[in-house]
Amino acid sequence: MAHTASAGSGGETGHEYRKHPGARILHGPHHRIGGVEAWIIWGLCTVFVVWLFSIQTGYAVVSPEIQKTAGLTVIQISLAGSIYTWAFALCQFFSGALLDRFGSRPLLAVAVAFVTAGAFLYAQTTNMATLVAAQVVLAIGSSFGFVGAGYIGGQWFPAARYGLMFGLVQSLASLGSAFGQPVISWQLTKVTWQQLLNGFGAGGVVLIVLFALLVRNPGPGPEELAQRSAATPARPPLVSSIFRDLGPVSATAMWCCPPPWRASPSARCSPWVCCGARV
């Protein structure tokens, strides 16, 4: 009787799993960690990072052409670049937390869409306002690039290989930037800068489709999903939880690297230690 009841309970669990809203679309079946699908998804995320790094490094190449076409000054071009840096830094406060809260689907596909829109806006630059808008839109999407690739590596591969996967992403992104700049310079001898950036945007459209179809977190099995549905504690609001988590990090950084006016020369840490503390 106990066995029958247990089997019936298991049948109900499986039935409840099939009835779970969006379970098959958002999660799908349980996939093998480190398998073929893991490498495909990780590879797509790495391509995304290399692609957006190429757009970022390409800005240094095409900026003189943009300046000439749009009638901008060097100061305006530099200001637009600094706006990108500030927007990118601000968005990275939230990109990792959003991935932790909602997962890779559909956030990474949306991030690719933002970078794609930024590339197309770049191609349409005729004034300072359009250039700034392109920089902000591109920064929003780019903030999920490297963080997203690291997140996918941690989700789809064993913890013992996390460092390896993260290092591979960094190496491929650096190589992409190193080879991307001379390739972009060569391409500008063949096409206009508008056509080049539209080409980046067209590549982004293909990535959006692939990300929407393939990129996801490894789905939980029926038992794990049933446990999650049985008792899910209320989660704190997203923004307040981010700043709550940032509090200890900031306190640690201030303790390791106090401001110059609060520390004696012997107590001041080196820039390398500061960088390590803030990471």
C-alpha positions in Angstrom: 0.0 0.0 0.0 2.8 2.4 0.9 4.5 1.6 -2.4 1.2 2.2 -4.3 0.8 5.5 -2.5 4.3 6.5 -3.2 3.9 5.7 -6.9 0.7 7.6 -7.0 2.4 10.6 -5.4 5.2 10.3 -8.0 2.5 10.2 -10.7 0.9 13.3 -9.3 4.3 15.1 -9.1 5.0 14.3 -12.7 1.5 15.4 -13.6 1.9 18.7 -11.7 5.2 19.2 -13.5 3.5 18.9 -16.8 0.8 21.4 -15.7 3.3 23.9 -14.3 2.8 27.2 -16.2 5.5 27.6 -18.9 7.5 24.7 -17.6 8.3 23.2 -20.9 8.8 26.6 -22.6 10.9 28.4 -20.0 12.7 25.4 -18.4 12.4 22.4 -20.7 13.5 19.0 -19.6 16.5 18.4 -17.4 19.7 18.8 -19.5 23.0 17.2 -18.8 25.5 19.7 -17.3 28.7 19.9 -19.4 27.1 18.2 -22.4 26.8 19.2 -26.0 24.0 21.7 -25.4 26.1 23.3 -22.7 28.9 23.9 -25.1 26.5 25.3 -27.7 24.9 27.7 -25.3 28.3 28.8 -23.9 29.6 29.2 -27.4 26.7 31.5 -28.4 27.3 33.6 -25.3 31.0 33.8 -26.1 30.2 34.9 -29.7 28.0 37.6 -28.2 30.9 38.9 -26.1 33.4 38.8 -29.0 30.8 40.6 -31.2 30.1 43.4 -28.8 33.8 43.8 -27.9 34.4 44.3 -31.7 31.8 47.0 -31.8 33.3 48.7 -28.7 36.9 48.6 -30.1 35.6 49.6 -33.5 34.4 52.9 -32.1 38.0 54.1 -31.9 38.3 53.3 -35.6 35.1 54.7 -36.9 34.9 57.8 -34.6 36.9 60.0 -36.9 34.4 59.1 -39.7 31.4 59.7 -37.5 33.0 63.1 -36.4 33.4 64.1 -40.0 29.9 63.0 -41.2 28.0 64.4 -38.2 30.0 67.6 -37.9 31.0 66.9 -34.3 34.1 68.0 -32.4 36.7 65.8 -30.7 35.3 66.9 -27.3 31.8 65.7 -28.3 33.2 62.3 -29.5 35.1 61.9 -26.2 32.0 62.9 -24.2 29.9 60.3 -26.0 32.6 57.7 -25.1 32.6 58.7 -21.5 28.7 58.5 -21.4 29.0 54.9 -22.6 31.5 54.1 -19.8 29.3 55.6 -17.1 26.1 53.9 -18.4 27.9 50.6 -18.7 29.2 50.8 -15.2 25.8 51.7 -13.8 24.0 48.9 -15.6 26.5 46.3 -14.4 25.3 46.9 -10.8 22.0 45.3 -12.0 22.9 42.9 -14.8 24.3 40.1 -12.6 21.4 40.5 -10.0 18.8 40.3 -12.8 20.4 37.1 -14.2 20.4 35.6 -10.7 16.7 36.5 -10.2 15.3 35.7 -13.7 17.8 33.5 -15.4 19.3 33.7 -18.9 16.0 33.4 -20.8 14.9 35.9 -22.0 17.4 38.4 -20.5 20.3 37.5 -22.7 18.2 37.7 -25.9 17.0 41.1 -24.8 20.6 42.2 -24.1 21.6 41.1 -27.7 18.6 43.1 -29.0 19.8 46.2 -27.2 23.3 45.9 -28.6 21.8 45.3 -32.1 19.7 48.4 -31.7 22.8 50.3 -30.6 24.7 49.3 -33.7 21.9 50.4 -36.0 21.6 53.7 -34.1 25.4 54.2 -34.6 24.9 53.8 -38.3 22.2 56.5 -38.3 24.4 59.0 -36.4 23.9 62.5 -37.8 24.1 64.6 -34.6 25.2 64.4 -30.9 21.8 63.3 -29.6 21.8 60.2 -31.9 25.3 59.3 -30.9 24.6 59.6 -27.2 21.4 57.5 -27.6 23.4 54.8 -29.4 26.0 54.8 -26.6 23.4 54.4 -23.9 21.5 51.6 -25.7 24.7 49.8 -26.5 25.9 50.1 -22.9 22.7 48.6 -21.5 23.0 45.5 -23.7 26.8 45.2 -23.3 26.5 45.1 -19.5 25.1 41.6 -19.8 27.7 40.3 -22.2 30.7 39.3 -20.1 28.6 38.8 -17.0 26.2 36.7 -19.0 28.9 34.5 -20.4 30.3 33.9 -16.9 26.9 33.2 -15.6 26.2 30.6 -18.3 29.6 29.0 -17.6 28.6 28.6 -13.9 25.1 27.3 -14.7 26.0 24.8 -17.4 29.4 23.4 -16.3 30.6 21.9 -13.0 31.9 24.2 -10.4 35.4 22.8 -10.8 35.5 24.1 -14.4 34.1 27.6 -13.7 37.6 29.2 -13.7 38.5 27.5 -17.0 35.3 28.6 -18.7 35.6 32.2 -17.4 39.2 32.3 -18.6 38.3 31.0 -22.1 35.7 33.8 -22.4 38.2 36.4 -21.4 40.9 35.0 -23.8 38.5 34.8 -26.8 37.1 38.3 -26.1 40.7 39.7 -25.9 41.7 38.0 -29.1 38.5 39.2 -30.8 39.4 42.8 -29.9 43.0 42.4 -31.0 42.0 41.0 -34.4 38.9 43.1 -34.7 40.4 46.5 -34.9 42.7 45.8 -37.9 39.9 44.0 -39.6 37.5 46.9 -39.1 40.2 49.3 -40.4 40.6 47.1 -43.5 36.8 46.9 -44.0 36.5 50.7 -43.9 38.6 50.8 -47.1 35.9 48.7 -48.8 32.7 50.0 -47.4 31.4 53.1 -45.6 31.2 53.2 -41.8 27.4 53.2 -42.0 27.5 49.9 -44.0 30.0 48.4 -41.6 27.8 49.2 -38.5 24.7 48.0 -40.3 26.5 44.8 -40.9 27.2 44.4 -37.2 23.5 45.1 -36.6 22.5 42.4 -39.2 24.7 39.9 -37.3 22.9 40.9 -34.1 19.6 40.0 -35.7 20.8 36.5 -36.3 22.1 36.3 -32.7 18.8 37.4 -31.3 17.0 34.5 -33.1 19.6 32.0 -31.9 19.5 33.2 -28.3 15.7 33.2 -28.2 15.6 29.6 -29.5 18.6 28.0 -27.7 19.9 30.0 -24.7 18.4 29.0 -21.3 19.3 27.8 -17.9 19.5 24.0 -17.3 16.0 23.0 -16.3 15.2 21.4 -13.0 13.9 17.8 -12.9 10.3 17.1 -11.8 11.2 16.5 -8.1 13.2 19.8 -7.8 10.4 21.7 -9.5 7.8 20.2 -7.2 10.0 21.2 -4.1 10.3 24.8 -5.4 6.5 25.0 -6.0 5.6 23.5 -2.6 7.1 26.3 -0.5 8.7 29.3 -2.2 9.7 32.0 0.3 8.8 35.6 -0.6 11.8 37.3 -2.2 12.8 40.8 -1.3 12.3 43.6 -3.9 15.0 43.5 -6.6 16.5 47.0 -6.2 16.6 46.9 -2.4 18.2 43.5 -2.4 20.9 44.7 -4.8 21.9 47.6 -2.6 21.7 45.4 0.4 24.2 43.1 -1.1 26.4 46.0 -2.2 26.7 47.3 1.4 29.1 44.6 2.7 31.2 44.9 -0.5 31.5 48.7 -0.2 32.3 48.4 3.5 35.1 45.8 2.8 36.6 48.0 0.1 36.6 51.1 2.4 38.2 49.0 5.1 40.9 47.7 2.8 41.4 51.0 1.0 40.4 53.9 3.2 40.4 57.4 1.7 43.8 59.1 1.7 42.7 61.7 4.3 41.7 58.9 6.7 44.8 56.6 6.4 48.4 57.1 7.4 50.9 56.5 4.6 51.9 53.2 6.1 48.3 52.1 6.2 47.4 52.9 2.6 47.1 49.9 0.3 48.5 49.7 -3.2 46.3 50.1 -6.2 46.6 46.4 -6.9 45.1 45.5 -3.5 42.3 48.0 -4.0 41.4 46.5 -7.3 41.4 43.0 -5.8 39.2 44.2 -2.9 36.6 45.9 -5.1 36.4 42.8 -7.4 
